[in-house]
Amino acid sequence: MSAKHPIVAVTGSSGAGTSTVRKVFESLFRREGVHAAIVEGDSLHRYERAELRALNNAREARGEPRLSLFGPETNLFGELENLFSTYSETGLGRRRRYLHDKEEAAPFGQEPGTFTPWEDLPLQTDLLFYEGLHGAVRTQQVDVARYPDVLIGVVPVINLEWIQKIHRDTNMRGYSREAVMRTILSRMPDYVHYIVPQFELTHINFQRVPVVDTSNPFIARDIPTASESMVVIRFADPRGVDFPYLLSMIKDAFMTRANTIVIPGDRQDLAMQLILTPLIWRLMARRHGSD
């Protein structure tokens, strides 16, 4: 953690909705005049798409399990920890982008599934913002979780997570449903060991829970909408959280535990603005106080 060079990290698994939280933060940064250096977690994968596909095809041919994007073999955990450490000390670092589709790749004249060249972070930024799979990853070799000043977990129930991933990867990225199912199955060990443990280290978790039937995610024709969901918000440390204010501002919100508030899914953006804005104010006040 750093007063002068704070880090905000949003962590969650593929299809969990971290990109939605990122948009909330970007809106907040624009409104509050915060100059953020943004780092995408996918940019710290180890392999480009074609490389990983070829590697996994070879592993399958040898009867070996496929590698997943959740585990250490396919990610640059050391580089992520070094980025957080360097930024927290100096406000400097390097980043690149992973180009998911043709729309993202076109401005760079590259193919989808490739990385852009490494480049320096912008100078004189107010904070580093990370959104991806491993903002709180901790292994025997690295401890990324110790650096963020604000650490947000985005955690849908697993069937909803699978539905969102199936629809995204089939409709937007051109994968067959069978290929997505194979990926989900191959990821389970790494999901258990490297994704789930992060959520006990986060400061705030947002967990979306559908209130419609999601019992078989592989045949679901639609993703449950926000109005068909509730969001469970858990604070690791409830001290200083103004729960009466949140309950008064968010219609139909209620508390289930001393550190947990539940809200209608279509009020998640409002809840995030109410909860996250004071956190950013405090980070900026502490940063300016350290000058």
N, C-alpha and C positions, 0 to 999 in steps of 0.2 A: 504494500500500500504506500501511497505517496501523496503528500499534501500538494506539492507543486505540480506533479504530473500524474493526475488520477487516471484510473482505468475503470471503465464500465464494461461488463461482459454479460452477454445473453447466451445461455447454453441450453441446448435441447436436441433431441434426435431428429432424424430426417422425417419431414412431414409433420413435425410437431407444431409449427406455427411461429418459429423464431423470426422469420422474415416479416411477419405482421408486427411483432414487437419492435423490430428494427424500424419500421415505418413510423411507429409512435414516437420512438426516440428521435428520429430525424426531424419530425415535425416539432418536437419539443426543442431540439437544438436550434432550429431556425427561429422559433418564436423567442427564445431566450438569448439569441445571439451567441451561442456557444460554437466555437470552431473545433470540430471533432475530426480526428484522424480515424477513418473507418477501415477496419480490417475484416475481411470475410473469411470465416473458418475454412470454407472449401479450398481457399488458396493455399492452405497448409497441408493439403493431401500430398502424398509422396509421388503418386503416379498420375499421368494424364489418362484420359478415358480409354484410349486405344491400348496403352501400355497395360493397364490393369485388366482389361478384357483378355488380352493375349496371355497374361500371367495366369489368370484364373482358368482359361481354357487348357493351358498346359498342366495346371494342377489337377483339374478334373480328369484329364487323360491319364494321369499317373495314379488316380484314385485318391487324391489328397483333397481336403476341404478347401473351399474357396476362401479367399481373403475378403474381409469386409472393410468398409470405410469407417467403421467404428473403432478399430483396434490400432495398436502401435505399429504394426508392420506396414500400414498404408498411410501413416500420418507422420508429420514432422513435429512430434511433441517437444523435442529439444529446442527446435527453432522457435516454437510458440512460447515456451518458457523464457527463452533468451530475449524475444521481442518484448514480452511483458516486463522482464527485469530491466532491460536497457531503457525502455520508455519511462518506467517509474523513476529511474535515476537521472535521465538526461532529457527526456522528451523527444528522443530520436528513435529511429528504427527503420526497417525496410519491409515492404509489402509487395504483393503481386495480386493478380486477379485470376480466378478460374472462370472460364467462359462456358456457361452451361448450354447455350443454344445459339442458333444462327443469329438471332437479334443481338445478343450480347457480343458475339464474335465479329460481326460485320465491321464495326468501326475500327477494329484492330487488324483486319485483313487476315484473320486466323480461322482455323476450324473450331467448331464447338468441341468442348471437352479438352481444351488445351489451356496452358497458363500463359499469361502475359509476362514479359521480363520483370525481374525484380527492380524496384525503384525506391528511393528514399521517401519516408513519410514527409508530409508538408511541415515546414518549420513553424514554430510559435503556435502550436495547437493548444487548446484548453484541456483536452482529454483524449484518451484513446478509447474507441468504441469497438468491441469485438462481438460478432454474432456468428455462431456456428455450433459445432458438435462438442467442443472440448474446452469451453471456457473455465471449467473447474476440474479438469482431469488431474488425477493424482496416481502415480505409479511408484515403483521402487526407485525409478531413475529421475522422475520429474515431479514437481509440485506446482502446477500452473495456478491452482486455486488460491495460493497465498497472496497473489498480487492484486486482483481486482478490489477496488474500493466499494463498488456496487456490483453484486453478482445475482443475476436473475435467471431462474429456471423456468422453462416452458415445457409443461408436462401433461399432454393429454392422456386419457386412459388408452391402453395399448391398442384396442380394437379400432378406436377412432384414429389413432396415429396410422395404423395400417390402411384404413380406408382412404385417408388423405394422401398417403404415399402412392397407393394403387392408382387413384384418380389422377394425381399429378404426373406420375411417370408414364402412364398409358396415354393420357390426353395431351400432355404438353411436351413430353420427351420421346414419345414414339416407341416405348417398350411394350412388349406383349404382357398380358396379365401373368402368364406362366413365368416369364423372366423376372417380374417383380416379386412373385411368390418365392421363387428360388433365392432371390436376394434377401428377402425377409428371413427365410429359414437359415441362410448362411450367416446372418448377422447376429443371431440370438446369443451365442456365447459372448461375443464382444459387447453386445447390448447390456448383458447382465454385469459384466466385469468393468466396463469403461464408461457407460452412459448412466446407468441407474445410480451408481455411488455418488455421482456429482451432485445429486439433488439433496443430499444431506449436508452439503457444504454451501449451498446457495443461501443468500440473505432473504430472498422472496421467491416463492414459487407460484406460478399461475397454472392451474390445472383445469383444462376444459373437459367437462363430463357431459356427454349427450344424454338427453332424456327421451330418446327414441331408440328403437331396437337396433343394436349394432352387433348382434350375436354372431353373425357370419360376415366378416368384413370382405370376404372374397367374392360375394355376390351382391354387395350393396350397390345400388344404382346411383345413389346420391350421397354426397357428404352432408351429414347433419349440419343445418345452418346454425348461426349464432343464436337465433331465437329458439332453437330446439336444443339448447345446451345451457348448462350452468357453469360458472367458473369458480373454482375453489382457490382462494388466495391465502397462502400460509406465510407468516412472518417468522423467521428464525428467532428474532428478538423483538417481542411486541412492545418493549418499553419505548415510549416516545411516539408510538403510532396513535393518532387521534381517531379511534374507532367510532365514537359518537358522531364526529364530523362526516366520516365516510358513510355511515349508515343514513345520515340525514341527506347526503348529496346523491346517493345511488339508490334509486327507487327499487324497492323489493329486496334490498340486501339484508342479510341476517348473519349472525355469528353462530358457529357451531363449537368453537373452542376459544380459549383465551387468546390464541394467536391466529385464529382462522376466521375469515369472512367469506361468505358465499354470495355471489351476485348473478343476475341473469346474464347469459352469454352476450346478448346484444348491447350490454353496457360495459364490456371489457375495456374498450378504448377510453371511455370516460374514467373508469377506475384507474387505469394505468396513468393517465394524465394527473389525476389527483394524488396518486401515491408517488409517482416518479419525479414530478416537478420539484417538490421540496427537497428530494435527495440531490438533484442537480444543483439547486440553489446552495445547499450546504457544501457540496464539493467546490463550487466556484468561490464561495465566501472563504473557505479554508485555503483554496489556492491563492487567492489575492492576499490573504492574510500572511502567507508565507513569503511573499515577494520582499 
